[in-house]
Structures are given as C-alpha cells and as structure tokens.
C-alpha cells in the first residue's frame, strides 16, 4: 500500500488523448469552480458560501478538500473527513463529496480523486472508508461499484 502525504501534489496522465491531471489541496481561490461542482451535484452553492466553507475546512487536520486540475482549470473535487467509531475502537474516513465537471467525466478523474481520498484515509489511520450516495444517482452507484 502506497502512503501519500495528505493532499500531496500528484500528477497523473489520464490517457493519451488527455493532458496531465494534478491533484492538490483546495485553496480559497477555488471557491467559484467548487461552487459550480456542488451545483452540478444538486446542491445550489454561491461562490461566497463556498469561500466561507473553505475558510472553515482548510485549516482542519481531520478534513480533506482536494481538487483535480487540468490545464490550470479545476475539473473535480473530493471532500472527506475522519471520524471515530462509538461502537468500537478505531477511526474511519468518509467521502462527503465527489464531483467531476460534466465536461470531464468518464476520463478517470473521479477514480483518481477517490484513490487520493483512500490514501489520505490510510495515512490518517482509518480502518475503513465510507461513502454515502443518493439512491437517484444511478451513474454514481455504477462508478462506486466499479471502483470497489
């Protein structure tokens, strides 16, 4: 199992036809594209609202907000958090949001973001990773089944 530093800057080639995707820690300046990605998930979000969320989330050690960047443009996001079990010892990681821009889907970007979150979970001692997905998101359900 490869361990990565939280939000390590990673560069991955998605295919011969695509350019390199970088995954990095989100920044306050990413508020506009992140708000758009949340809207694409069905969660109306203004840029100023996202900036406020990022100001609260980014300094925390128990949350991850990482973005996929292609040619200088944010094209995806994964947000995750660490939690502690009540019923047993240990910690778990939970993906709270995963979104790839509609114009960049089916290129492996979501899989890269999910793998980034899984690496972050392992680096933070998670015994398991959890994902919640609305029942109406049939494409997302197929994606998560494919990713295991």
LUMVOFI-58062 format. One record per atom (N, C-alpha, C): residue in one letter; x negated, y negated, z. Coordinates in steps of 0.1 Angstrom, whole numbers, always signed. Example, Ala and Ser with C-alpha at 12.3 -4.5 7.8 and 13.67 -1.06 7.14 Angstrom:
BEGIN
+-----+-------+-------+-------+
| res |     u |     v |     w |
+-----+-------+-------+-------+
|   A |  -132 |   +57 |   +78 |
|   A |  -123 |   +45 |   +78 |
|   A |  -132 |   +33 |   +78 |
|   S |  -128 |   +22 |   +71 |
|   S |  -137 |   +11 |   +71 |
|   S |  -129 |    +0 |   +79 |
+-----+-------+-------+-------+
This chain:
BEGIN
+-----+-------+-------+-------+
| res |     u |     v |     w |
+-----+-------+-------+-------+
|   X |    -9 |   +12 |    +0 |
|   X |    +0 |    +0 |    +0 |
|   X |    -9 |   -12 |    +0 |
|   X |    -7 |   -21 |   -10 |
|   X |   -15 |   -33 |   -11 |
|   X |    -8 |   -44 |    -2 |
|   X |   -17 |   -50 |    +6 |
|   X |   -12 |   -61 |   +15 |
|   X |   -16 |   -74 |    +9 |
|   X |    -6 |   -83 |    +9 |
|   X |    -8 |   -96 |    +4 |
|   X |    -6 |  -106 |   +15 |
|   X |   -14 |  -117 |   +14 |
|   X |   -11 |  -128 |   +23 |
|   X |    +2 |  -134 |   +21 |
|   X |    +9 |  -138 |   +31 |
|   X |   +22 |  -144 |   +28 |
|   X |   +21 |  -155 |   +18 |
|   X |   +30 |  -154 |    +8 |
|   X |   +31 |  -164 |    -3 |
|   X |   +18 |  -166 |   -10 |
|   X |   +10 |  -155 |   -11 |
|   X |    -2 |  -157 |   -18 |
|   X |    +1 |  -161 |   -33 |
|   X |    -7 |  -169 |   -39 |
|   X |    -5 |  -173 |   -53 |
|   X |    -9 |  -161 |   -61 |
|   X |    +1 |  -155 |   -68 |
|   X |    -2 |  -144 |   -77 |
|   X |    +2 |  -147 |   -91 |
|   X |    -6 |  -142 |  -100 |
|   X |    -3 |  -144 |  -114 |
|   X |    -1 |  -130 |  -121 |
|   X |   +10 |  -128 |  -127 |
|   X |   +14 |  -115 |  -133 |
|   X |   +19 |  -118 |  -147 |
|   X |   +13 |  -110 |  -157 |
|   X |   +18 |  -111 |  -171 |
|   X |   +31 |  -102 |  -172 |
|   X |   +42 |  -108 |  -176 |
|   X |   +54 |  -100 |  -177 |
|   X |   +55 |   -91 |  -189 |
|   X |   +50 |   -96 |  -200 |
|   X |   +50 |   -88 |  -212 |
|   X |   +42 |   -95 |  -223 |
|   X |   +39 |   -89 |  -233 |
|   X |   +30 |   -95 |  -244 |
|   X |   +37 |  -108 |  -249 |
|   X |   +50 |  -108 |  -249 |
|   X |   +58 |  -119 |  -255 |
|   X |   +59 |  -130 |  -245 |
|   X |   +58 |  -128 |  -232 |
|   X |   +60 |  -138 |  -222 |
|   X |   +46 |  -144 |  -217 |
|   X |   +47 |  -156 |  -212 |
|   X |   +35 |  -161 |  -206 |
|   X |   +34 |  -156 |  -192 |
|   X |   +23 |  -160 |  -185 |
|   X |   +20 |  -156 |  -172 |
|   X |   +30 |  -162 |  -162 |
|   X |   +34 |  -154 |  -152 |
|   X |   +43 |  -159 |  -142 |
|   X |   +34 |  -160 |  -129 |
|   X |   +35 |  -171 |  -122 |
|   X |   +29 |  -173 |  -109 |
|   X |   +39 |  -172 |   -99 |
|   X |   +36 |  -166 |   -87 |
|   X |   +45 |  -166 |   -76 |
|   X |   +37 |  -174 |   -65 |
|   X |   +44 |  -184 |   -59 |
|   X |   +38 |  -193 |   -49 |
|   X |   +48 |  -197 |   -39 |
|   X |   +43 |  -202 |   -28 |
|   X |   +52 |  -208 |   -17 |
|   X |   +60 |  -219 |   -23 |
|   X |   +72 |  -220 |   -20 |
|   X |   +81 |  -231 |   -25 |
|   X |   +75 |  -244 |   -18 |
|   X |   +78 |  -255 |   -24 |
|   X |   +75 |  -268 |   -19 |
|   X |   +87 |  -277 |   -19 |
|   X |   +87 |  -288 |   -12 |
|   X |   +98 |  -297 |   -12 |
|   X |  +101 |  -302 |   -26 |
|   X |   +91 |  -304 |   -34 |
|   X |   +93 |  -309 |   -47 |
|   X |  +101 |  -299 |   -56 |
|   X |  +103 |  -287 |   -52 |
|   X |  +110 |  -277 |   -59 |
|   X |  +125 |  -277 |   -56 |
|   X |  +130 |  -287 |   -49 |
|   X |  +144 |  -288 |   -44 |
|   X |  +154 |  -288 |   -56 |
|   X |  +151 |  -295 |   -66 |
|   X |  +160 |  -296 |   -78 |
|   X |  +162 |  -282 |   -85 |
|   X |  +151 |  -276 |   -89 |
|   X |  +153 |  -263 |   -96 |
|   X |  +159 |  -252 |   -86 |
|   X |  +155 |  -253 |   -73 |
|   X |  +161 |  -243 |   -64 |
|   X |  +176 |  -246 |   -62 |
|   X |  +180 |  -258 |   -61 |
|   X |  +194 |  -261 |   -60 |
|   X |  +202 |  -255 |   -73 |
|   X |  +196 |  -257 |   -84 |
|   X |  +202 |  -251 |   -96 |
|   X |  +203 |  -236 |   -96 |
|   X |  +192 |  -229 |   -91 |
|   X |  +192 |  -215 |   -89 |
|   X |  +203 |  -210 |   -79 |
|   X |  +205 |  -218 |   -69 |
|   X |  +216 |  -214 |   -59 |
|   X |  +230 |  -216 |   -66 |
|   X |  +231 |  -227 |   -74 |
|   X |  +244 |  -229 |   -81 |
|   X |  +246 |  -217 |   -91 |
|   X |  +236 |  -212 |   -97 |
|   X |  +237 |  -200 |  -106 |
|   X |  +242 |  -188 |   -98 |
|   X |  +238 |  -187 |   -86 |
|   X |  +243 |  -176 |   -77 |
|   X |  +257 |  -178 |   -72 |
|   X |  +263 |  -190 |   -74 |
|   X |  +276 |  -193 |   -70 |
|   X |  +277 |  -201 |   -57 |
|   X |  +266 |  -206 |   -53 |
|   X |  +265 |  -214 |   -40 |
|   X |  +262 |  -229 |   -44 |
|   X |  +272 |  -237 |   -46 |
|   X |  +270 |  -251 |   -50 |
|   X |  +261 |  -258 |   -40 |
|   X |  +250 |  -263 |   -45 |
|   X |  +240 |  -270 |   -37 |
|   X |  +234 |  -282 |   -44 |
|   X |  +234 |  -293 |   -37 |
|   X |  +228 |  -305 |   -43 |
|   X |  +213 |  -305 |   -40 |
|   X |  +206 |  -313 |   -47 |
|   X |  +191 |  -314 |   -45 |
|   X |  +188 |  -319 |   -31 |
|   X |  +195 |  -329 |   -26 |
|   X |  +192 |  -334 |   -13 |
|   X |  +195 |  -323 |    -2 |
|   X |  +205 |  -315 |    -4 |
|   X |  +208 |  -304 |    +5 |
|   X |  +197 |  -294 |    +5 |
|   X |  +192 |  -290 |    -7 |
|   X |  +181 |  -281 |    -7 |
|   X |  +168 |  -286 |    -1 |
|   X |  +166 |  -299 |    -3 |
|   X |  +154 |  -305 |    +3 |
|   X |  +155 |  -304 |   +18 |
|   X |  +166 |  -307 |   +24 |
|   X |  +168 |  -306 |   +38 |
|   X |  +166 |  -291 |   +43 |
|   X |  +171 |  -282 |   +35 |
|   X |  +169 |  -267 |   +39 |
|   X |  +154 |  -264 |   +39 |
|   X |  +147 |  -268 |   +28 |
|   X |  +133 |  -265 |   +27 |
|   X |  +125 |  -272 |   +38 |
|   X |  +129 |  -284 |   +42 |
|   X |  +121 |  -291 |   +53 |
|   X |  +122 |  -282 |   +66 |
|   X |  +134 |  -276 |   +68 |
|   X |  +136 |  -267 |   +80 |
|   X |  +129 |  -254 |   +78 |
|   X |  +130 |  -248 |   +66 |
|   X |  +125 |  -234 |   +64 |
|   X |  +110 |  -233 |   +62 |
|   X |  +104 |  -242 |   +55 |
|   X |   +90 |  -240 |   +51 |
|   X |   +80 |  -240 |   +62 |
|   X |   +82 |  -247 |   +73 |
|   X |   +72 |  -247 |   +84 |
|   X |   +73 |  -234 |   +92 |
|   X |   +83 |  -226 |   +91 |
|   X |   +86 |  -214 |   +99 |
|   X |   +77 |  -202 |   +94 |
|   X |   +72 |  -195 |  +104 |
|   X |   +64 |  -183 |  +101 |
|   X |   +73 |  -170 |   +99 |
|   X |   +86 |  -171 |  +102 |
|   X |   +94 |  -159 |  +101 |
|   X |  +103 |  -160 |   +89 |
|   X |  +101 |  -170 |   +80 |
|   X |  +109 |  -171 |   +67 |
|   X |   +99 |  -172 |   +55 |
|   X |  +104 |  -167 |   +44 |
|   X |   +96 |  -168 |   +32 |
|   X |  +105 |  -175 |   +21 |
|   X |  +100 |  -185 |   +14 |
|   X |  +107 |  -190 |    +3 |
|   X |   +96 |  -191 |    -8 |
|   X |   +96 |  -182 |   -18 |
|   X |   +86 |  -182 |   -28 |
|   X |   +93 |  -184 |   -42 |
|   X |   +86 |  -190 |   -51 |
|   X |   +91 |  -193 |   -64 |
|   X |   +83 |  -186 |   -75 |
|   X |   +89 |  -183 |   -85 |
|   X |   +83 |  -178 |   -98 |
|   X |   +82 |  -190 |  -107 |
|   X |   +70 |  -192 |  -112 |
|   X |   +67 |  -204 |  -121 |
|   X |   +62 |  -199 |  -134 |
|   X |   +68 |  -204 |  -145 |
|   X |   +64 |  -200 |  -158 |
|   X |   +62 |  -213 |  -166 |
|   X |   +50 |  -215 |  -171 |
|   X |   +46 |  -228 |  -179 |
|   X |   +50 |  -240 |  -171 |
|   X |   +47 |  -240 |  -158 |
|   X |   +50 |  -252 |  -149 |
|   X |   +64 |  -254 |  -145 |
|   X |   +73 |  -245 |  -149 |
|   X |   +87 |  -246 |  -145 |
|   X |   +91 |  -235 |  -135 |
|   X |   +98 |  -239 |  -125 |
|   X |  +103 |  -229 |  -115 |
|   X |  +115 |  -221 |  -122 |
|   X |  +113 |  -208 |  -123 |
|   X |  +123 |  -200 |  -130 |
|   X |  +129 |  -189 |  -121 |
|   X |  +125 |  -189 |  -109 |
|   X |  +131 |  -179 |   -99 |
|   X |  +127 |  -182 |   -85 |
|   X |  +135 |  -176 |   -76 |
|   X |  +132 |  -178 |   -62 |
|   X |  +136 |  -165 |   -54 |
|   X |  +128 |  -162 |   -44 |
|   X |  +132 |  -152 |   -34 |
|   X |  +130 |  -159 |   -20 |
|   X |  +141 |  -157 |   -12 |
|   X |  +140 |  -162 |    +2 |
|   X |  +142 |  -150 |   +11 |
|   X |  +135 |  -149 |   +21 |
|   X |  +136 |  -138 |   +31 |
|   X |  +133 |  -142 |   +45 |
|   X |  +136 |  -134 |   +54 |
|   X |  +134 |  -137 |   +68 |
|   X |  +131 |  -124 |   +76 |
|   X |  +124 |  -125 |   +87 |
|   X |  +121 |  -114 |   +96 |
|   X |  +132 |  -114 |  +107 |
|   X |  +136 |  -103 |  +111 |
|   X |  +145 |  -101 |  +122 |
|   X |  +140 |   -90 |  +132 |
|   X |  +146 |   -90 |  +143 |
|   X |  +143 |   -79 |  +153 |
|   X |  +155 |   -71 |  +156 |
|   X |  +153 |   -58 |  +156 |
|   X |  +164 |   -49 |  +160 |
|   X |  +168 |   -51 |  +174 |
|   X |  +181 |   -49 |  +177 |
|   X |  +186 |   -49 |  +190 |
|   X |  +187 |   -35 |  +195 |
|   X |  +191 |   -26 |  +186 |
|   X |  +194 |   -12 |  +189 |
|   X |  +181 |    -3 |  +191 |
|   X |  +170 |    -8 |  +186 |
|   X |  +157 |    -1 |  +187 |
|   X |  +145 |   -10 |  +186 |
|   X |  +134 |    -5 |  +189 |
|   X |  +121 |   -13 |  +188 |
|   X |  +118 |   -16 |  +173 |
|   X |  +112 |   -27 |  +171 |
|   X |  +107 |   -30 |  +157 |
|   X |  +114 |   -42 |  +151 |
|   X |  +108 |   -45 |  +139 |
|   X |  +113 |   -56 |  +131 |
|   X |  +117 |   -52 |  +117 |
|   X |  +125 |   -60 |  +111 |
|   X |  +129 |   -57 |   +97 |
|   X |  +129 |   -70 |   +89 |
|   X |  +128 |   -69 |   +76 |
|   X |  +128 |   -80 |   +67 |
|   X |  +141 |   -80 |   +60 |
|   X |  +146 |   -92 |   +57 |
|   X |  +159 |   -93 |   +50 |
|   X |  +158 |  -103 |   +38 |
|   X |  +161 |   -99 |   +26 |
|   X |  +162 |  -108 |   +15 |
|   X |  +175 |  -116 |   +16 |
|   X |  +174 |  -129 |   +17 |
|   X |  +186 |  -137 |   +19 |
|   X |  +190 |  -143 |    +5 |
|   X |  +181 |  -144 |    -4 |
|   X |  +185 |  -149 |   -17 |
|   X |  +174 |  -145 |   -27 |
|   X |  +179 |  -141 |   -39 |
|   X |  +170 |  -137 |   -50 |
|   X |  +178 |  -142 |   -63 |
|   X |  +171 |  -151 |   -70 |
|   X |  +178 |  -157 |   -82 |
|   X |  +167 |  -160 |   -92 |
|   X |  +170 |  -156 |  -105 |
|   X |  +162 |  -159 |  -116 |
|   X |  +171 |  -167 |  -126 |
|   X |  +165 |  -177 |  -131 |
|   X |  +172 |  -186 |  -141 |
|   X |  +178 |  -177 |  -152 |
|   X |  +191 |  -181 |  -155 |
|   X |  +198 |  -173 |  -166 |
|   X |  +190 |  -172 |  -178 |
|   X |  +182 |  -182 |  -182 |
|   X |  +174 |  -181 |  -194 |
|   X |  +162 |  -173 |  -193 |
|   X |  +159 |  -168 |  -181 |
|   X |  +146 |  -160 |  -179 |
|   X |  +149 |  -146 |  -174 |
|   X |  +161 |  -142 |  -174 |
|   X |  +165 |  -129 |  -168 |
|   X |  +160 |  -117 |  -178 |
|   X |  +159 |  -105 |  -172 |
|   X |  +156 |   -93 |  -179 |
|   X |  +142 |   -94 |  -185 |
|   X |  +133 |  -100 |  -177 |
|   X |  +119 |  -101 |  -181 |
|   X |  +109 |   -96 |  -170 |
|   X |  +115 |   -90 |  -160 |
|   X |  +107 |   -85 |  -149 |
|   X |  +104 |   -95 |  -138 |
|   X |  +109 |  -107 |  -139 |
|   X |  +106 |  -117 |  -129 |
|   X |  +113 |  -114 |  -115 |
|   X |  +126 |  -109 |  -116 |
|   X |  +132 |  -106 |  -103 |
|   X |  +125 |   -94 |   -96 |
|   X |  +120 |   -85 |  -104 |
|   X |  +112 |   -73 |   -98 |
|   X |  +100 |   -79 |   -91 |
|   X |   +93 |   -88 |   -98 |
|   X |   +81 |   -94 |   -92 |
|   X |   +84 |  -101 |   -79 |
|   X |   +95 |  -109 |   -79 |
|   X |   +98 |  -116 |   -67 |
|   X |  +102 |  -107 |   -56 |
|   X |  +109 |   -96 |   -59 |
|   X |  +113 |   -86 |   -49 |
|   X |  +101 |   -79 |   -43 |
|   X |   +91 |   -76 |   -52 |
|   X |   +79 |   -69 |   -47 |
|   X |   +71 |   -79 |   -38 |
|   X |   +71 |   -92 |   -42 |
|   X |   +65 |  -102 |   -33 |
|   X |   +71 |  -102 |   -19 |
|   X |   +84 |  -102 |   -18 |
|   X |   +91 |  -102 |    -5 |
|   X |   +87 |   -89 |    +2 |
|   X |   +87 |   -77 |    -5 |
|   X |   +84 |   -65 |    +2 |
|   X |   +70 |   -65 |    +8 |
|   X |   +60 |   -71 |    +0 |
|   X |   +46 |   -72 |    +5 |
|   X |   +46 |   -81 |   +17 |
|   X |   +54 |   -92 |   +17 |
|   X |   +54 |  -101 |   +28 |
|   X |   +60 |   -94 |   +41 |
|   X |   +71 |   -86 |   +38 |
|   X |   +76 |   -78 |   +50 |
|   X |   +66 |   -69 |   +56 |
|   X |   +58 |   -62 |   +48 |
|   X |   +48 |   -53 |   +53 |
|   X |   +38 |   -60 |   +61 |
|   X |   +33 |   -72 |   +55 |
|   X |   +23 |   -80 |   +62 |
|   X |   +28 |   -85 |   +75 |
|   X |   +41 |   -86 |   +77 |
|   X |   +47 |   -91 |   +90 |
|   X |   +52 |   -80 |   +98 |
|   X |   +49 |   -67 |   +95 |
|   X |   +52 |   -56 |  +104 |
|   X |   +66 |   -51 |  +103 |
|   X |   +73 |   -53 |   +92 |
|   X |   +87 |   -48 |   +91 |
|   X |   +87 |   -33 |   +89 |
|   X |   +96 |   -27 |   +96 |
|   X |   +98 |   -12 |   +94 |
|   X |  +107 |    -9 |   +83 |
|   X |  +115 |   -19 |   +78 |
|   X |  +125 |   -17 |   +67 |
|   X |  +128 |   -31 |   +61 |
|   X |  +133 |   -30 |   +49 |
|   X |  +137 |   -42 |   +42 |
|   X |  +152 |   -41 |   +39 |
|   X |  +160 |   -51 |   +41 |
|   X |  +174 |   -51 |   +38 |
|   X |  +178 |   -61 |   +28 |
|   X |  +188 |   -58 |   +20 |
|   X |  +193 |   -67 |   +10 |
|   X |  +209 |   -67 |   +11 |
|   X |  +215 |   -78 |   +11 |
|   X |  +229 |   -79 |   +10 |
|   X |  +233 |   -84 |    -3 |
|   X |  +243 |   -78 |   -10 |
|   X |  +247 |   -82 |   -23 |
|   X |  +262 |   -81 |   -24 |
|   X |  +268 |   -92 |   -29 |
|   X |  +283 |   -92 |   -30 |
|   X |  +287 |   -81 |   -40 |
|   X |  +299 |   -75 |   -37 |
|   X |  +304 |   -64 |   -45 |
|   X |  +307 |   -68 |   -59 |
|   X |  +310 |   -81 |   -62 |
|   X |  +313 |   -85 |   -75 |
|   X |  +300 |   -87 |   -84 |
|   X |  +288 |   -86 |   -79 |
|   X |  +276 |   -87 |   -86 |
|   X |  +271 |   -74 |   -92 |
|   X |  +278 |   -69 |  -102 |
|   X |  +275 |   -55 |  -107 |
|   X |  +261 |   -55 |  -114 |
|   X |  +257 |   -66 |  -120 |
|   X |  +243 |   -66 |  -126 |
|   X |  +233 |   -65 |  -115 |
|   X |  +235 |   -73 |  -104 |
|   X |  +226 |   -73 |   -93 |
|   X |  +225 |   -59 |   -87 |
|   X |  +236 |   -52 |   -85 |
|   X |  +237 |   -39 |   -80 |
|   X |  +228 |   -29 |   -88 |
|   X |  +230 |   -30 |  -101 |
|   X |  +222 |   -22 |  -110 |
|   X |  +207 |   -25 |  -109 |
|   X |  +204 |   -38 |  -108 |
|   X |  +189 |   -42 |  -106 |
|   X |  +184 |   -36 |   -93 |
|   X |  +191 |   -37 |   -82 |
|   X |  +186 |   -32 |   -69 |
|   X |  +185 |   -17 |   -69 |
|   X |  +194 |   -10 |   -75 |
|   X |  +193 |    +5 |   -76 |
|   X |  +180 |    +8 |   -85 |
|   X |  +178 |    +1 |   -95 |
|   X |  +167 |    +4 |  -104 |
|   X |  +154 |    +1 |   -96 |
|   X |  +153 |    -9 |   -88 |
|   X |  +141 |   -12 |   -81 |
|   X |  +139 |    -4 |   -68 |
|   X |  +149 |    +4 |   -65 |
|   X |  +148 |   +13 |   -53 |
|   X |  +151 |    +7 |   -40 |
+-----+-------+-------+-------+
